[in-house]
């Protein structure tokens, strides 16, 4: 197992280039299963979850070739099996999104219950309801889903929650289904939009992209094509947090700032500012972090909500930044009942945080942070948040279980080192 050793207290300075969106790549790769022609994906992030997804697809018979750095050719000429390898499928949450394209392409699927981050209950019911309405027959026995479909048919879908992955499964299943599908209460995150634009470039007919009501006119077949995976706005937000927590000044190239508007509004409440310069983001030095109180001198509340509101995956980052801002702020994470449990690690580093219940944490700042000799990364986003705290802390911090960070952030130690961070990856 690898670990990070960080000597904190050094301002980040310089420039980096944003990686491709993890959550887009994990859905755009399965989308390639819908055609027997080659698809070229550009800006593919080199992260653990993407590599596992590629391994799963190769086990199904798909040819995947890296034709240049971060550019893959994916050719699902034939699919030898529609049974996902259990050991790999259980490692990632996104394996559930193989269901839509495999049902559309082969009419059958054997899927183990997917894995992923341990951040609380993550129901699969919406996926099952969506696929059944589109014509799939689904059985569940001893941790394994068996799905069959004698041709998928368009339907009027009202999702019982704005689930990102259920929306994507509906899109992938419906794009070649017979008839028209309407998806209401659809998720509209940038990676959902990226997937829709990719499918349209391959011959799909998806309307109202970016809204919460999608209309999908099923087509008989999709053809190959070429598509770019957009910037990972979660990585961009994380590096913005790292810059301001260390008092640094950085530029993030190819950051797609058009997707950062709500993040900018929320970070502004913590005293964090940046500038959009074309496709780049510039974070200036010397920012005075201070919580802006609500009217009536009330303590503000930062709450995760479905897009275009503040994303749940940035709650851990924003909360960590708040430990260095003067004032008090309440974080309300209603989606996942385990997301905020990592705050005890920040407390061990000197932060003042009251975990009110599994969904709410009150942060008082600023408090100087200090390094700790051993701390573990519990999940992708909490792991990155802990890394931010270590960069800002005085002294040395050792972070274990960094495979969690590797699942969502590409070569994070190399990018941070290029900005002047004192960070080293060591192997046990």
DOZA-245996 format. One record per residue (C-alpha): residue number from 0; chain; x, y, z. Coordinates in nm, 3 decimals. Layout:
N
ATOM  seq  mol       xx       yy       zz
ATOM  NUM    A        X        Y        Z
...
# end
This chain:
428
ATOM  seq  mol       xx       yy       zz
ATOM    0    A    0.000    0.000    0.000
ATOM    1    A    0.130    0.344   -0.092
ATOM    2    A    0.122    0.648    0.132
ATOM    3    A    0.178    1.023    0.097
ATOM    4    A    0.428    1.207    0.313
ATOM    5    A    0.354    1.581    0.313
ATOM    6    A    0.552    1.863    0.468
ATOM    7    A    0.292    2.138    0.489
ATOM    8    A    0.297    2.514    0.503
ATOM    9    A    0.434    2.584    0.154
ATOM   10    A    0.227    2.811   -0.079
ATOM   11    A    0.135    2.656   -0.415
ATOM   12    A    0.248    2.855   -0.719
ATOM   13    A    0.249    2.788   -1.092
ATOM   14    A    0.015    2.623   -1.339
ATOM   15    A   -0.134    2.281   -1.410
ATOM   16    A   -0.376    2.139   -1.665
ATOM   17    A   -0.711    1.999   -1.555
ATOM   18    A   -0.767    1.627   -1.605
ATOM   19    A   -1.067    1.479   -1.781
ATOM   20    A   -1.388    1.441   -1.584
ATOM   21    A   -1.381    1.112   -1.393
ATOM   22    A   -1.759    1.076   -1.382
ATOM   23    A   -1.789    1.150   -1.754
ATOM   24    A   -1.522    0.897   -1.852
ATOM   25    A   -1.686    0.623   -1.643
ATOM   26    A   -2.009    0.659   -1.847
ATOM   27    A   -1.869    0.749   -2.189
ATOM   28    A   -1.662    0.431   -2.196
ATOM   29    A   -1.971    0.207   -2.150
ATOM   30    A   -2.148    0.419   -2.415
ATOM   31    A   -1.901    0.274   -2.666
ATOM   32    A   -2.072   -0.064   -2.616
ATOM   33    A   -2.369    0.069   -2.814
ATOM   34    A   -2.191    0.056   -3.150
ATOM   35    A   -1.979   -0.201   -3.333
ATOM   36    A   -1.773    0.080   -3.487
ATOM   37    A   -1.462    0.240   -3.332
ATOM   38    A   -1.499    0.538   -3.099
ATOM   39    A   -1.215    0.774   -3.012
ATOM   40    A   -1.224    0.936   -2.667
ATOM   41    A   -0.990    1.225   -2.592
ATOM   42    A   -0.883    1.364   -2.254
ATOM   43    A   -0.931    1.029   -2.077
ATOM   44    A   -0.810    1.065   -1.715
ATOM   45    A   -0.546    0.815   -1.603
ATOM   46    A   -0.708    0.713   -1.275
ATOM   47    A   -0.780    0.382   -1.105
ATOM   48    A   -1.158    0.373   -1.161
ATOM   49    A   -1.117    0.437   -1.535
ATOM   50    A   -0.855    0.164   -1.563
ATOM   51    A   -1.087   -0.083   -1.386
ATOM   52    A   -1.372    0.012   -1.621
ATOM   53    A   -1.144   -0.055   -1.919
ATOM   54    A   -1.048   -0.395   -1.773
ATOM   55    A   -1.415   -0.488   -1.735
ATOM   56    A   -1.486   -0.391   -2.095
ATOM   57    A   -1.186   -0.588   -2.222
ATOM   58    A   -1.321   -0.892   -2.036
ATOM   59    A   -1.644   -0.845   -2.235
ATOM   60    A   -1.446   -0.859   -2.559
ATOM   61    A   -1.395   -0.488   -2.629
ATOM   62    A   -1.069   -0.372   -2.791
ATOM   63    A   -0.924   -0.065   -2.616
ATOM   64    A   -0.606    0.097   -2.746
ATOM   65    A   -0.429    0.405   -2.613
ATOM   66    A   -0.333    0.569   -2.943
ATOM   67    A   -0.165    0.864   -2.769
ATOM   68    A   -0.152    0.991   -2.409
ATOM   69    A   -0.507    1.037   -2.277
ATOM   70    A   -0.660    0.936   -2.612
ATOM   71    A   -0.821    0.594   -2.644
ATOM   72    A   -0.977    0.407   -2.931
ATOM   73    A   -1.259    0.185   -2.807
ATOM   74    A   -1.392   -0.079   -3.047
ATOM   75    A   -1.678   -0.302   -2.933
ATOM   76    A   -1.671   -0.497   -3.260
ATOM   77    A   -1.831   -0.787   -3.079
ATOM   78    A   -1.931   -0.858   -2.721
ATOM   79    A   -1.829   -1.209   -2.622
ATOM   80    A   -2.014   -1.212   -2.290
ATOM   81    A   -2.256   -0.993   -2.103
ATOM   82    A   -2.155   -1.124   -1.762
ATOM   83    A   -1.946   -0.867   -1.576
ATOM   84    A   -1.642   -1.003   -1.387
ATOM   85    A   -1.746   -1.007   -1.025
ATOM   86    A   -1.411   -0.909   -0.869
ATOM   87    A   -1.379   -0.595   -1.083
ATOM   88    A   -1.743   -0.490   -1.096
ATOM   89    A   -1.761   -0.483   -0.717
ATOM   90    A   -1.470   -0.237   -0.700
ATOM   91    A   -1.649    0.058   -0.862
ATOM   92    A   -1.990    0.215   -0.830
ATOM   93    A   -2.019    0.295   -1.201
ATOM   94    A   -2.035   -0.071   -1.307
ATOM   95    A   -2.414   -0.035   -1.273
ATOM   96    A   -2.408    0.189   -1.582
ATOM   97    A   -2.303   -0.109   -1.795
ATOM   98    A   -2.665   -0.227   -1.762
ATOM   99    A   -2.822    0.019   -2.007
ATOM  100    A   -2.587   -0.031   -2.303
ATOM  101    A   -2.551   -0.409   -2.257
ATOM  102    A   -2.928   -0.458   -2.245
ATOM  103    A   -2.959   -0.244   -2.556
ATOM  104    A   -2.680   -0.422   -2.743
ATOM  105    A   -2.712   -0.787   -2.629
ATOM  106    A   -3.047   -0.811   -2.450
ATOM  107    A   -2.899   -0.967   -2.137
ATOM  108    A   -2.670   -0.893   -1.845
ATOM  109    A   -2.535   -1.052   -1.527
ATOM  110    A   -2.426   -0.779   -1.286
ATOM  111    A   -2.286   -0.812   -0.933
ATOM  112    A   -2.392   -0.545   -0.685
ATOM  113    A   -2.152   -0.256   -0.756
ATOM  114    A   -1.900   -0.119   -0.507
ATOM  115    A   -1.757    0.232   -0.469
ATOM  116    A   -1.706    0.478   -0.187
ATOM  117    A   -1.839    0.401    0.159
ATOM  118    A   -2.018    0.733    0.215
ATOM  119    A   -2.354    0.599    0.325
ATOM  120    A   -2.653    0.423    0.173
ATOM  121    A   -2.660    0.445   -0.207
ATOM  122    A   -2.979    0.288   -0.339
ATOM  123    A   -3.010    0.116   -0.675
ATOM  124    A   -3.390    0.116   -0.686
ATOM  125    A   -3.415    0.403   -0.936
ATOM  126    A   -3.196    0.213   -1.185
ATOM  127    A   -3.416   -0.096   -1.160
ATOM  128    A   -3.741    0.100   -1.198
ATOM  129    A   -3.607    0.284   -1.504
ATOM  130    A   -3.480   -0.027   -1.681
ATOM  131    A   -3.799   -0.222   -1.607
ATOM  132    A   -4.011    0.058   -1.755
ATOM  133    A   -3.800    0.042   -2.069
ATOM  134    A   -3.877   -0.330   -2.102
ATOM  135    A   -3.613   -0.516   -1.901
ATOM  136    A   -3.691   -0.816   -1.680
ATOM  137    A   -3.475   -0.815   -1.368
ATOM  138    A   -3.411   -1.076   -1.100
ATOM  139    A   -3.194   -1.036   -0.793
ATOM  140    A   -3.044   -1.330   -0.605
ATOM  141    A   -2.754   -1.342   -0.359
ATOM  142    A   -2.587   -1.020   -0.463
ATOM  143    A   -2.630   -1.073   -0.839
ATOM  144    A   -2.867   -0.902   -1.084
ATOM  145    A   -2.980   -1.101   -1.388
ATOM  146    A   -3.135   -0.880   -1.655
ATOM  147    A   -3.299   -0.967   -1.987
ATOM  148    A   -3.481   -0.765   -2.250
ATOM  149    A   -3.653   -0.873   -2.569
ATOM  150    A   -3.605   -0.533   -2.725
ATOM  151    A   -3.619   -0.208   -2.525
ATOM  152    A   -3.909    0.031   -2.582
ATOM  153    A   -3.940    0.403   -2.517
ATOM  154    A   -4.133    0.512   -2.208
ATOM  155    A   -4.239    0.812   -2.005
ATOM  156    A   -4.002    0.808   -1.706
ATOM  157    A   -4.035    1.011   -1.388
ATOM  158    A   -3.733    0.939   -1.170
ATOM  159    A   -3.812    0.913   -0.799
ATOM  160    A   -3.483    1.095   -0.733
ATOM  161    A   -3.252    1.299   -0.957
ATOM  162    A   -2.992    1.023   -0.958
ATOM  163    A   -2.699    1.091   -1.188
ATOM  164    A   -2.618    0.728   -1.267
ATOM  165    A   -2.986    0.630   -1.304
ATOM  166    A   -3.032    0.919   -1.549
ATOM  167    A   -2.728    0.799   -1.743
ATOM  168    A   -2.854    0.439   -1.744
ATOM  169    A   -3.189    0.561   -1.879
ATOM  170    A   -3.015    0.761   -2.153
ATOM  171    A   -2.790    0.471   -2.254
ATOM  172    A   -3.081    0.225   -2.264
ATOM  173    A   -3.322    0.458   -2.443
ATOM  174    A   -3.098    0.604   -2.714
ATOM  175    A   -3.145    0.295   -2.937
ATOM  176    A   -3.481    0.180   -2.795
ATOM  177    A   -3.785    0.179   -3.022
ATOM  178    A   -3.999    0.491   -2.985
ATOM  179    A   -3.953    0.803   -2.775
ATOM  180    A   -3.845    0.825   -2.412
ATOM  181    A   -3.906    1.125   -2.187
ATOM  182    A   -3.696    1.141   -1.869
ATOM  183    A   -3.835    1.380   -1.608
ATOM  184    A   -3.651    1.479   -1.289
ATOM  185    A   -3.333    1.394   -1.478
ATOM  186    A   -2.992    1.483   -1.342
ATOM  187    A   -2.813    1.750   -1.548
ATOM  188    A   -2.452    1.752   -1.423
ATOM  189    A   -2.176    1.841   -1.673
ATOM  190    A   -2.086    1.474   -1.714
ATOM  191    A   -2.449    1.389   -1.801
ATOM  192    A   -2.438    1.663   -2.064
ATOM  193    A   -2.103    1.533   -2.193
ATOM  194    A   -2.254    1.185   -2.235
ATOM  195    A   -2.557    1.321   -2.423
ATOM  196    A   -2.343    1.525   -2.662
ATOM  197    A   -2.127    1.219   -2.728
ATOM  198    A   -2.429    1.002   -2.812
ATOM  199    A   -2.571    1.271   -3.042
ATOM  200    A   -2.235    1.287   -3.222
ATOM  201    A   -2.272    0.911   -3.276
ATOM  202    A   -2.616    0.950   -3.431
ATOM  203    A   -2.841    0.972   -3.125
ATOM  204    A   -3.134    1.212   -3.098
ATOM  205    A   -3.140    1.359   -2.746
ATOM  206    A   -3.315    1.692   -2.687
ATOM  207    A   -3.313    1.947   -2.401
ATOM  208    A   -2.959    1.856   -2.292
ATOM  209    A   -2.871    2.032   -1.966
ATOM  210    A   -3.233    2.042   -1.845
ATOM  211    A   -3.414    1.811   -1.603
ATOM  212    A   -3.650    1.689   -1.875
ATOM  213    A   -3.481    1.498   -2.156
ATOM  214    A   -3.653    1.375   -2.472
ATOM  215    A   -3.481    1.081   -2.641
ATOM  216    A   -3.596    0.968   -2.985
ATOM  217    A   -3.467    0.614   -3.022
ATOM  218    A   -3.257    0.542   -3.331
ATOM  219    A   -3.198    0.206   -3.495
ATOM  220    A   -2.821    0.216   -3.457
ATOM  221    A   -2.530    0.436   -3.351
ATOM  222    A   -2.209    0.481   -3.547
ATOM  223    A   -1.855    0.545   -3.434
ATOM  224    A   -1.717    0.890   -3.370
ATOM  225    A   -1.482    1.108   -3.173
ATOM  226    A   -1.549    1.295   -2.850
ATOM  227    A   -1.360    1.494   -2.587
ATOM  228    A   -1.417    1.435   -2.218
ATOM  229    A   -1.460    1.771   -2.045
ATOM  230    A   -1.255    1.901   -1.753
ATOM  231    A   -1.314    1.751   -1.410
ATOM  232    A   -1.476    2.039   -1.225
ATOM  233    A   -1.434    1.848   -0.898
ATOM  234    A   -1.058    1.834   -0.949
ATOM  235    A   -1.059    2.203   -1.045
ATOM  236    A   -1.250    2.290   -0.727
ATOM  237    A   -1.009    2.081   -0.521
ATOM  238    A   -0.702    2.260   -0.658
ATOM  239    A   -0.867    2.598   -0.605
ATOM  240    A   -0.913    2.496   -0.241
ATOM  241    A   -0.549    2.383   -0.216
ATOM  242    A   -0.428    2.717   -0.352
ATOM  243    A   -0.625    2.938   -0.113
ATOM  244    A   -0.556    2.719    0.192
ATOM  245    A   -0.181    2.751    0.134
ATOM  246    A   -0.195    3.119    0.039
ATOM  247    A   -0.076    3.037   -0.310
ATOM  248    A   -0.141    3.158   -0.664
ATOM  249    A   -0.209    2.911   -0.944
ATOM  250    A   -0.350    2.886   -1.295
ATOM  251    A   -0.553    2.581   -1.398
ATOM  252    A   -0.547    2.532   -1.774
ATOM  253    A   -0.840    2.394   -1.976
ATOM  254    A   -1.063    2.408   -1.670
ATOM  255    A   -1.398    2.467   -1.850
ATOM  256    A   -1.500    2.751   -1.614
ATOM  257    A   -1.854    2.762   -1.759
ATOM  258    A   -1.936    2.477   -1.520
ATOM  259    A   -1.806    2.655   -1.208
ATOM  260    A   -2.072    2.924   -1.157
ATOM  261    A   -2.251    2.768   -0.855
ATOM  262    A   -1.921    2.653   -0.707
ATOM  263    A   -1.801    3.014   -0.734
ATOM  264    A   -2.113    3.139   -0.550
ATOM  265    A   -2.061    2.898   -0.261
ATOM  266    A   -1.684    2.949   -0.237
ATOM  267    A   -1.748    3.325   -0.238
ATOM  268    A   -1.932    3.278    0.094
ATOM  269    A   -1.600    3.150    0.234
ATOM  270    A   -1.402    3.442    0.090
ATOM  271    A   -1.260    3.243   -0.203
ATOM  272    A   -1.236    3.410   -0.544
ATOM  273    A   -1.090    3.330   -0.885
ATOM  274    A   -1.092    3.464   -1.239
ATOM  275    A   -1.199    3.291   -1.560
ATOM  276    A   -0.948    3.362   -1.836
ATOM  277    A   -1.088    3.200   -2.146
ATOM  278    A   -1.084    2.826   -2.076
ATOM  279    A   -0.846    2.874   -1.781
ATOM  280    A   -0.897    2.960   -1.413
ATOM  281    A   -0.663    3.193   -1.226
ATOM  282    A   -0.657    3.182   -0.844
ATOM  283    A   -0.483    3.492   -0.700
ATOM  284    A   -0.267    3.493   -0.388
ATOM  285    A   -0.333    3.673   -0.062
ATOM  286    A   -0.702    3.595   -0.025
ATOM  287    A   -0.852    3.684    0.311
ATOM  288    A   -1.078    3.391    0.390
ATOM  289    A   -1.386    3.503    0.586
ATOM  290    A   -1.735    3.358    0.618
ATOM  291    A   -2.001    3.594    0.486
ATOM  292    A   -2.295    3.580    0.727
ATOM  293    A   -2.655    3.564    0.614
ATOM  294    A   -2.895    3.852    0.668
ATOM  295    A   -2.970    3.915    1.036
ATOM  296    A   -2.618    3.803    1.132
ATOM  297    A   -2.723    3.440    1.092
ATOM  298    A   -2.476    3.155    1.050
ATOM  299    A   -2.483    3.058    0.681
ATOM  300    A   -2.568    2.706    0.565
ATOM  301    A   -2.393    2.536    0.274
ATOM  302    A   -2.609    2.254    0.146
ATOM  303    A   -2.544    1.997   -0.125
ATOM  304    A   -2.817    1.985   -0.388
ATOM  305    A   -2.870    1.836   -0.737
ATOM  306    A   -2.706    2.025   -1.022
ATOM  307    A   -2.692    2.315   -1.097
ATOM  308    A   -2.668    2.362   -0.720
ATOM  309    A   -2.355    2.287   -0.515
ATOM  310    A   -2.232    1.930   -0.576
ATOM  311    A   -2.211    1.680   -0.292
ATOM  312    A   -1.867    1.570   -0.410
ATOM  313    A   -1.722    1.911   -0.320
ATOM  314    A   -1.868    1.927    0.031
ATOM  315    A   -1.556    1.772    0.187
ATOM  316    A   -1.332    2.023    0.005
ATOM  317    A   -1.542    2.328    0.095
ATOM  318    A   -1.566    2.218    0.459
ATOM  319    A   -1.187    2.184    0.479
ATOM  320    A   -1.138    2.531    0.327
ATOM  321    A   -1.382    2.669    0.587
ATOM  322    A   -1.151    2.559    0.869
ATOM  323    A   -0.918    2.839    0.754
ATOM  324    A   -1.187    3.108    0.716
ATOM  325    A   -1.286    3.343    0.998
ATOM  326    A   -1.639    3.285    1.123
ATOM  327    A   -1.884    2.997    1.153
ATOM  328    A   -2.066    2.800    0.884
ATOM  329    A   -2.295    2.497    0.889
ATOM  330    A   -2.253    2.225    0.625
ATOM  331    A   -2.564    2.017    0.550
ATOM  332    A   -2.495    1.698    0.351
ATOM  333    A   -2.840    1.543    0.318
ATOM  334    A   -2.755    1.300    0.038
ATOM  335    A   -2.511    1.064    0.210
ATOM  336    A   -2.510    0.973    0.578
ATOM  337    A   -2.137    0.894    0.585
ATOM  338    A   -1.990    1.184    0.391
ATOM  339    A   -1.903    1.397    0.695
ATOM  340    A   -1.750    1.127    0.916
ATOM  341    A   -1.402    1.222    0.795
ATOM  342    A   -1.422    1.544    1.001
ATOM  343    A   -1.266    1.365    1.298
ATOM  344    A   -0.944    1.357    1.096
ATOM  345    A   -0.951    1.735    1.056
ATOM  346    A   -1.021    1.771    1.429
ATOM  347    A   -0.711    1.563    1.503
ATOM  348    A   -0.516    1.821    1.299
ATOM  349    A   -0.651    2.112    1.502
ATOM  350    A   -0.975    2.208    1.328
ATOM  351    A   -1.277    2.319    1.533
ATOM  352    A   -1.572    2.119    1.401
ATOM  353    A   -1.890    2.002    1.572
ATOM  354    A   -2.047    1.701    1.400
ATOM  355    A   -2.409    1.770    1.490
ATOM  356    A   -2.540    1.448    1.333
ATOM  357    A   -2.444    1.233    1.032
ATOM  358    A   -2.570    1.502    0.795
ATOM  359    A   -2.458    1.831    0.953
ATOM  360    A   -2.128    1.976    1.068
ATOM  361    A   -2.060    2.319    1.221
ATOM  362    A   -1.718    2.465    1.140
ATOM  363    A   -1.549    2.746    1.336
ATOM  364    A   -1.244    2.913    1.188
ATOM  365    A   -0.976    2.996    1.137
ATOM  366    A   -0.767    2.746    1.329
ATOM  367    A   -0.402    2.665    1.259
ATOM  368    A   -0.360    2.304    1.146
ATOM  369    A   -0.072    2.079    1.244
ATOM  370    A    0.062    1.764    1.086
ATOM  371    A   -0.017    1.418    1.221
ATOM  372    A    0.201    1.106    1.195
ATOM  373    A   -0.068    0.877    1.055
ATOM  374    A   -0.407    0.936    0.898
ATOM  375    A   -0.614    0.726    0.653
ATOM  376    A   -0.806    0.832    0.345
ATOM  377    A   -1.163    0.697    0.384
ATOM  378    A   -1.295    0.779    0.035
ATOM  379    A   -1.200    0.977   -0.276
ATOM  380    A   -1.323    1.323   -0.177
ATOM  381    A   -1.249    1.299    0.195
ATOM  382    A   -0.903    1.172    0.104
ATOM  383    A   -0.840    1.478   -0.113
ATOM  384    A   -0.980    1.705    0.159
ATOM  385    A   -0.739    1.551    0.409
ATOM  386    A   -0.457    1.610    0.162
ATOM  387    A   -0.555    1.979    0.140
ATOM  388    A   -0.541    2.004    0.519
ATOM  389    A   -0.195    1.844    0.518
ATOM  390    A   -0.072    2.096    0.260
ATOM  391    A   -0.184    2.384    0.482
ATOM  392    A   -0.067    2.231    0.812
ATOM  393    A    0.261    2.303    0.985
ATOM  394    A    0.480    1.998    1.010
ATOM  395    A    0.461    1.656    0.849
ATOM  396    A    0.154    1.445    0.777
ATOM  397    A    0.146    1.086    0.655
ATOM  398    A   -0.170    0.980    0.469
ATOM  399    A   -0.238    0.607    0.421
ATOM  400    A   -0.489    0.426    0.198
ATOM  401    A   -0.420    0.673   -0.081
ATOM  402    A   -0.555    0.429   -0.339
ATOM  403    A   -0.885    0.601   -0.260
ATOM  404    A   -0.744    0.933   -0.382
ATOM  405    A   -0.592    0.761   -0.687
ATOM  406    A   -0.939    0.641   -0.785
ATOM  407    A   -1.048    0.997   -0.862
ATOM  408    A   -0.738    1.218   -0.903
ATOM  409    A   -0.476    1.171   -1.172
ATOM  410    A   -0.113    1.184   -1.056
ATOM  411    A   -0.216    1.422   -0.781
ATOM  412    A    0.125    1.421   -0.612
ATOM  413    A    0.300    1.509   -0.940
ATOM  414    A    0.063    1.798   -1.004
ATOM  415    A    0.103    1.929   -0.650
ATOM  416    A    0.481    1.891   -0.661
ATOM  417    A    0.486    2.092   -0.985
ATOM  418    A    0.315    2.371   -0.790
ATOM  419    A    0.577    2.361   -0.515
ATOM  420    A    0.415    2.124   -0.265
ATOM  421    A    0.649    1.911   -0.056
ATOM  422    A    0.484    1.576   -0.116
ATOM  423    A    0.625    1.229   -0.172
ATOM  424    A    0.465    0.894   -0.254
ATOM  425    A    0.619    0.602   -0.066
ATOM  426    A    0.542    0.231   -0.082
ATOM  427    A    0.518    0.010    0.225
# end
